[in-house]
Amino acid sequence: MDRLTPSSPRVQAMPVKECDEPLVDIALASGLQFGPPPECPETAPHYRFVRRSILERLQHAQSLLPDGICLRLYEGYRSLQVQQLLFDQEYARIKRRQPELSDAQAYRETTRLVSAVQRPDGSLNIPPHATGAAVDVELVDANGQVLDFGMEIADWSRVDPGLCVTDAGGLSASARYHRQMLQDVMERAGFVNYVEEWWHFSYGDQLWAYVTGNPVAIYGVIDL
C-alpha cells in the first residue's frame, strides 16, 4: 500500500459534498495570530484565508492552550496556481537530490510534502490547502517567538523529510513536548494531523474524511 498522503489514491477517492461555506480572513478575527506570507510572494494575497468553521476551530484550539502560548497561522488557503508552483519546485529538488528515481517515483516522493494538483495521467487532485480546510500552524510565546519544534516550518524543503514527521525520532524533549501540545489542542478542536508534517492539520477535507471514517469530505477546491 502506498504511503498515506493527501494525494494518495485512496484519499483522493473520498467523495466531496461541498458545503459552500465561505472563506474568511483570520486577520479580521480576534485572538488569532499569523506570520508573514510564507514560501513565495505569490502566497501573500490569500494565505490568511480559511473556511469559516476552520477559523472557529482554530479559536477553540487557542482557548485550550496555556496562558502565554499562542497559536499562529503559517499558511491557510493556497490557490491551485501557487500549489502547482510549489509542487514543481519540490519535484525539481527531488530530481536533483535523487536523479536515479523514475518520474513516477519522483512524483510520489514529491507528494510526501507537497500535494499534487494533477496526477501523472492528467486527472485532477484536490490539494488540501486549495480547499481552505487545511492549515499550517505553530506555537509562539508571549514575545512572538516560535517554540522549539526541532525545526522551523519554513525549513521543510531544506531538512531531511524525516524531521518533518510528527513523531520524528531524535527530537529533544522540548521539541517533542511542543509537537505533542500542538497536536493535542488541534485534535481536541476536531482537526486531524497529516503525519508527514507536524504543522499540517485539516478538518472537512478528503484526508480528514479518510482518517476519521466520515463518508464524505465537505470542502472541495474553492477559488478566490
C-alpha positions in Angstrom: 0.0 0.0 0.0 1.3 3.5 -0.8 2.4 5.9 1.9 -0.7 7.8 3.0 -0.6 11.4 1.7 -3.3 13.8 0.6 -2.5 12.8 -2.9 -2.9 9.0 -2.2 -5.4 7.4 -4.5 -7.4 6.1 -1.5 -7.6 9.6 -0.1 -8.5 11.2 -3.4 -11.2 8.6 -3.9 -13.2 10.1 -1.0 -16.3 11.8 -2.4 -16.7 15.6 -1.8 -20.1 17.1 -0.9 -19.2 20.8 -1.0 -21.0 22.7 1.8 -20.4 26.2 0.2 -19.0 27.7 3.4 -17.2 30.9 2.6 -13.5 31.8 3.2 -12.7 34.3 5.9 -9.6 36.3 6.7 -8.3 35.5 10.1 -6.8 39.0 10.3 -10.4 40.2 10.9 -10.8 37.8 13.8 -9.7 38.4 17.4 -7.5 36.1 19.4 -5.5 34.5 16.5 -2.0 35.4 15.2 -0.5 34.9 11.8 3.0 35.2 10.5 4.4 36.9 7.3 3.5 35.5 3.9 5.2 32.1 3.5 7.0 30.3 0.8 6.9 32.8 -2.1 5.4 36.2 -2.9 2.5 34.6 -4.7 1.1 33.4 -1.4 0.8 36.9 0.1 -2.8 37.8 -1.0 -4.6 34.7 0.3 -2.6 32.8 2.9 -4.6 34.2 5.9 -7.9 32.8 4.5 -9.6 29.7 5.8 -13.2 28.4 5.8 -15.4 29.9 8.4 -15.7 26.8 10.5 -11.9 26.3 10.4 -11.5 29.8 11.9 -13.9 28.8 14.7 -12.0 25.6 15.4 -8.7 27.5 15.4 -10.2 29.8 18.0 -11.2 26.8 20.0 -7.7 25.3 19.8 -6.3 28.6 21.0 -8.6 28.6 24.0 -7.1 25.2 25.1 -3.5 26.5 25.2 -1.8 27.6 28.4 -1.6 31.3 29.2 1.3 32.9 27.3 1.2 30.4 24.4 -0.4 31.4 21.2 -1.4 29.5 18.1 0.0 31.2 15.0 -1.1 30.6 11.4 1.8 30.0 9.0 -0.5 29.3 6.0 -4.1 28.6 5.2 -5.6 28.9 1.8 -3.4 28.3 -1.3 -4.5 28.7 -4.9 -4.1 26.0 -7.4 -1.6 28.1 -9.3 0.6 28.5 -6.2 0.2 24.9 -5.3 1.4 23.9 -8.8 4.4 26.2 -8.4 5.4 24.7 -5.1 4.9 21.2 -6.5 7.1 21.9 -9.5 9.8 23.4 -7.3 9.8 20.4 -4.9 9.7 17.9 -7.8 12.9 19.6 -9.3 14.6 19.4 -5.9 13.8 15.7 -5.6 15.1 15.0 -9.1 18.3 16.9 -8.3 18.8 15.0 -5.0 17.8 11.6 -6.3 18.4 11.5 -10.0 18.1 7.7 -10.1 14.3 8.0 -9.4 11.9 7.4 -12.2 9.4 10.1 -13.0 6.7 8.1 -11.2 8.9 7.6 -8.1 9.9 11.3 -8.0 6.2 12.2 -8.3 5.3 10.0 -5.3 8.2 11.4 -3.2 7.2 15.0 -4.1 3.7 14.4 -2.8 5.0 13.5 0.6 5.4 17.2 1.3 3.6 19.0 -1.5 0.2 17.8 -2.7 -0.2 17.4 -6.4 -2.7 19.4 -8.5 -3.0 16.6 -11.0 -1.9 13.0 -11.4 0.6 11.8 -13.9 -2.2 10.8 -16.2 -3.6 14.4 -16.2 -6.6 13.7 -13.9 -7.1 16.3 -11.2 -6.3 16.0 -7.5 -7.8 18.2 -4.7 -4.9 19.7 -2.7 -6.0 20.3 0.9 -4.8 23.9 1.1 -6.8 24.8 -2.0 -10.0 23.8 -0.1 -9.5 26.3 2.7 -9.8 23.4 5.1 -6.1 22.8 5.8 -3.8 25.0 7.9 -0.1 25.0 8.7 0.3 26.2 12.3 2.9 26.7 15.0 3.0 27.9 18.6 4.7 31.1 19.8 5.4 32.5 23.2 4.3 35.8 24.7 7.1 37.6 22.8 6.1 36.1 19.5 9.0 33.7 19.3 8.3 30.3 17.8 8.6 27.5 20.4 11.1 24.7 19.8 9.7 22.1 17.4 13.1 20.8 16.3 12.9 22.8 13.0 11.1 25.8 11.6 8.2 25.2 9.2 9.9 27.4 6.6 12.8 24.9 6.6 10.7 22.0 5.3 12.4 21.9 1.9 15.9 22.1 3.4 15.8 19.5 6.2 15.6 15.7 6.0 11.9 14.8 5.4 12.1 12.5 8.3 12.4 15.5 10.6 9.1 16.8 9.4 7.3 13.7 10.5 5.1 14.4 13.6 6.7 11.7 15.7 10.2 12.0 14.2 13.0 10.2 16.1 15.9 12.0 17.7 13.9 15.1 18.8 14.8 16.9 22.0 12.4 16.6 24.9 11.4 20.2 24.4 10.6 19.7 20.7 8.7 16.5 21.3 6.7 18.2 24.1 5.7 21.2 21.9 4.7 19.0 18.9 2.5 17.0 21.3 1.0 20.1 22.7 0.1 21.4 19.3 -1.3 18.0 18.2 -3.4 17.7 21.4 -5.1 21.1 21.1 -5.7 20.8 17.4 -7.2 17.3 17.6 -9.4 18.4 20.5 -10.7 21.1 18.2 -11.6 18.5 15.6 -8.6 18.6 13.3 -6.6 15.7 12.0 -2.8 15.9 11.6 -1.0 14.9 8.4 1.6 12.6 10.0 4.4 13.5 7.5 4.1 17.2 8.6 3.9 18.1 12.3 2.5 21.5 11.4 -0.3 20.5 9.0 -3.9 20.0 10.2 -7.2 19.9 8.5 -10.9 19.5 9.1 -13.5 18.6 6.4 -11.2 17.8 3.5 -10.6 14.4 2.0 -7.7 13.4 4.3 -9.9 14.2 7.3 -12.7 12.2 5.9 -10.4 9.2 5.2 -8.8 9.3 8.6 -12.0 9.8 10.6 -14.1 7.4 8.6 -16.5 10.1 7.5 -18.3 9.1 4.3 -17.7 12.4 2.5 -15.5 15.4 2.6 -17.4 18.7 3.0 -14.8 21.0 1.4 -13.6 20.9 -2.2 -11.4 23.3 -4.2 -12.6 26.9 -3.8 -11.5 29.9 -5.8 -10.8 33.4 -4.6 
